[in-house]
Amino acid sequence: MNQMKTLDQEEKEILDAYESGKLRRVPEAKKEIARHKRYAAATFKKDARINIRISSKDLKELQKLALSEGLPYQTLISSVLHKFAERRLTTRSSRRSSLRSARR
């Protein structure tokens, strides 16, 4: 019985590349996998607690958004804070500042 789901476009491209021999194994794959596991563990290590106050309206909106994404709202908030701390999520004013700098 084939229980394979329908592939999306990206999955089809990966499968095609694999079947055509375009994909190659990374040299020392076991070491690379171990290295990336260490990175992931360090990235997701949650060793500090914070307590913040936000409006109940904002909390409800975050909870709705988290529900639509299929994850706990605390995880969503943590993810947003992490992205902001890593400079992968910016404020509008910092984007405007960057645009002004780029135009000069």
URHU-V719454 format. One record per residue. N is the residue number from 1. PSI is psi in whole degrees, 0 to 359 (NA if undefined). OMEGA is omega in degrees with one decimal (999 if undefined). D_CENTER is the distance of its C-alpha to the mean C-alpha in whole Angstrom. Layout:
[[N,PSI,OMEGA,D_CENTER] [N,PSI,OMEGA,D_CENTER]]
This chain:
[[1,124,179.7,34] [2,114,-178.5,31] [3,18,-178.6,28] [4,132,179.7,25] [5,169,175.9,24] [6,133,-177.7,24] [7,142,172.9,21] [8,177,-174.1,19] [9,315,-179.4,20] [10,318,178.7,17] [11,321,177.6,18] [12,318,179.1,22] [13,319,178.7,21] [14,315,179.3,20] [15,316,177.8,23] [16,316,179.5,25] [17,321,178.6,24] [18,311,-177.0,25] [19,332,179.5,28] [20,358,177.7,29] [21,11,-179.9,29] [22,336,179.2,27] [23,137,178.5,24] [24,149,178.5,25] [25,140,177.8,24] [26,136,175.3,23] [27,139,-179.0,26] [28,52,-175.4,26] [29,320,-178.7,23] [30,320,178.5,24] [31,319,179.5,23] [32,317,178.9,20] [33,315,178.7,18] [34,319,179.9,20] [35,315,-179.5,18] [36,329,175.3,15] [37,321,177.4,15] [38,318,177.9,17] [39,314,-178.8,14] [40,317,179.7,11] [41,318,179.8,14] [42,323,-178.9,15] [43,319,-173.9,11] [44,5,177.5,11] [45,123,-179.9,15] [46,97,-174.3,16] [47,11,178.9,19] [48,145,177.5,20] [49,147,172.1,21] [50,159,176.4,21] [51,117,-178.9,23] [52,158,174.7,23] [53,129,174.6,25] [54,164,-179.3,24] [55,149,179.3,26] [56,329,176.9,26] [57,314,178.8,25] [58,319,180.0,22] [59,316,179.0,21] [60,320,178.8,22] [61,318,177.6,20] [62,320,179.0,17] [63,320,177.7,18] [64,315,-179.8,19] [65,315,179.1,15] [66,318,178.8,14] [67,316,179.8,17] [68,334,177.9,16] [69,350,177.9,12] [70,35,177.8,14] [71,161,179.4,13] [72,146,-175.8,15] [73,330,177.3,15] [74,323,178.3,15] [75,318,177.4,11] [76,312,-179.9,10] [77,316,178.7,13] [78,319,179.4,11] [79,316,179.1,8] [80,315,179.1,10] [81,320,179.0,12] [82,313,179.6,10] [83,321,178.5,8] [84,316,179.1,12] [85,327,179.5,13] [86,5,-179.7,12] [87,24,176.2,13] [88,356,177.2,10] [89,123,-174.3,11] [90,164,175.9,15] [91,163,178.7,18] [92,319,-177.8,21] [93,324,178.6,23] [94,329,176.1,21] [95,319,178.2,21] [96,319,178.7,24] [97,318,178.6,25] [98,320,178.8,23] [99,318,178.5,25] [100,319,178.9,28] [101,321,-178.3,28] [102,331,-178.8,27] [103,339,-177.3,30] [104,NA,999,33]]
